[in-house]
Structure formats: C-alpha cells, structure tokens
Amino acid sequence: MSISKGHVIIRASECKGCQLCIEACPDHVLKLAEKLNHMGYKPATYTGEGCTGCGICYYTCPEPGAITVFKGWNTWPENAMCPVCKKETKVYHGKNGKDVVLCTECLNPIS
C-alpha cells in the first residue's frame, strides 16, 4: 500500500481542463479525466497516490476553489458514502491519527 504525504482534491465542476496544474506538478500525480464535466471540459484529476502536498498545483490554477491540497494527510484504502452528494469518498488520517472524512466531490465533512 502506498501512503502519500498529501492529497489533492480537484472539483470537476470548477475545472476547465487548462492543464496548468498537470504541467506544474513536480511529482506528476495529476492527469486529465476521461469523462467531460458539466461544462464540456475534461477536468484534471488526482491519480490517487504520490502527492507531497507542495501546493504548486493550487497556486498555478486560475480557477478559484477548483483545487484543494491537504498537507500531512495520509490516504488509506477505506471508503465512505457522502450523505450530501451521495458519492463514495476516501478516509483521510491526519497527523494526530484522528480520522477525518471529507467528500472528494463536494468537500463536505462526513461524520
């Protein structure tokens, strides 16, 4: 199992697929999605592992709110269902070991 030092959430609904974040990522952990978003763009997506939490993608992105970077978070292969948007999300463990569950689509906390 690969454990990353950071995690990137890209809101597909906000991304216009300009690829600036993909080109800027020093760890090459971002790519274009296969499916179009509701605006007709292929949004950037996180490959799921290898993020260092550097934030370069966040600072490169011209779309406010499209990218959220979590530093010092570990991703484990556990899933939870978001009660808000009804999509599956992953469980993230913080530095203090406390589980924090965030939906990767709507960014709402899941209790």
C-alpha positions in Angstrom: 0.0 0.0 0.0 1.4 3.4 -1.0 1.0 6.2 1.5 1.2 9.8 0.3 2.2 12.9 2.4 -0.5 15.0 0.8 -3.7 14.7 -1.1 -5.2 16.8 -3.9 -8.9 17.3 -4.4 -9.9 18.8 -7.8 -13.5 19.9 -8.1 -14.5 18.6 -11.5 -17.4 21.1 -11.6 -14.9 24.1 -11.4 -12.0 22.8 -13.6 -11.8 23.9 -17.2 -9.1 21.4 -18.1 -6.4 24.0 -18.9 -3.7 21.5 -17.7 -1.6 24.2 -15.9 -1.7 22.2 -12.7 -0.8 19.0 -14.6 2.3 20.6 -16.2 3.3 22.3 -12.9 3.1 19.2 -10.7 6.7 18.2 -9.9 5.5 14.7 -8.8 3.4 14.1 -11.9 0.3 12.9 -10.0 -2.3 14.8 -11.9 -3.9 13.9 -15.3 -6.9 14.7 -17.4 -10.1 12.8 -16.6 -11.6 10.5 -19.3 -15.1 12.0 -18.9 -16.3 15.5 -19.6 -17.6 17.6 -16.7 -21.0 19.5 -17.0 -19.3 22.4 -18.8 -17.8 20.1 -21.5 -14.2 20.1 -20.3 -12.0 17.2 -19.3 -11.1 18.2 -15.8 -7.8 17.4 -14.1 -7.8 14.6 -11.6 -5.5 13.2 -9.0 -4.1 9.7 -9.7 -4.6 8.7 -6.1 -1.1 8.5 -4.7 2.3 10.2 -4.7 1.2 13.8 -3.7 3.7 15.5 -1.4 1.3 18.4 -0.5 3.6 21.0 -2.0 0.6 23.1 -3.3 2.2 24.1 -6.6 -1.0 22.9 -8.4 -3.1 25.1 -6.1 -1.1 28.2 -6.8 -0.9 27.5 -10.6 -4.7 27.0 -11.0 -6.5 30.1 -12.5 -9.9 28.8 -11.2 -10.6 29.9 -7.6 -11.8 26.9 -5.5 -11.0 24.3 -8.1 -8.1 22.7 -6.2 -7.7 21.9 -2.5 -4.4 20.5 -1.2 -4.2 18.7 2.1 -0.7 18.6 3.6 0.3 16.0 6.1 -2.6 13.7 5.4 -2.4 10.0 4.6 -4.8 8.3 2.4 -5.9 4.8 3.2 -8.0 2.4 1.1 -11.2 2.9 3.1 -14.4 4.3 1.6 -17.4 6.1 3.0 -20.6 7.3 1.4 -21.2 11.1 1.4 -24.7 11.8 2.7 -24.8 15.2 0.9 -23.9 14.3 -2.7 -24.3 10.5 -2.4 -20.9 9.7 -3.8 -18.1 7.5 -2.4 -15.1 9.2 -0.8 -11.9 8.1 0.9 -10.9 8.3 4.6 -8.0 10.6 5.4 -5.9 10.2 8.5 -4.4 13.4 10.0 -1.0 13.7 11.7 -2.6 13.3 15.1 -4.1 9.9 14.0 -7.7 11.2 14.1 -9.9 10.1 11.2 -11.3 13.0 9.1 -13.6 12.1 6.3 -14.1 14.6 3.5 -16.1 14.1 0.3 -13.8 14.4 -2.7 -16.6 15.9 -4.8 -18.4 18.4 -2.5 -15.7 18.8 0.2 -18.3 18.5 3.0 -17.1 16.7 6.1 -18.7 13.3 6.7 -19.3 12.4 10.3 
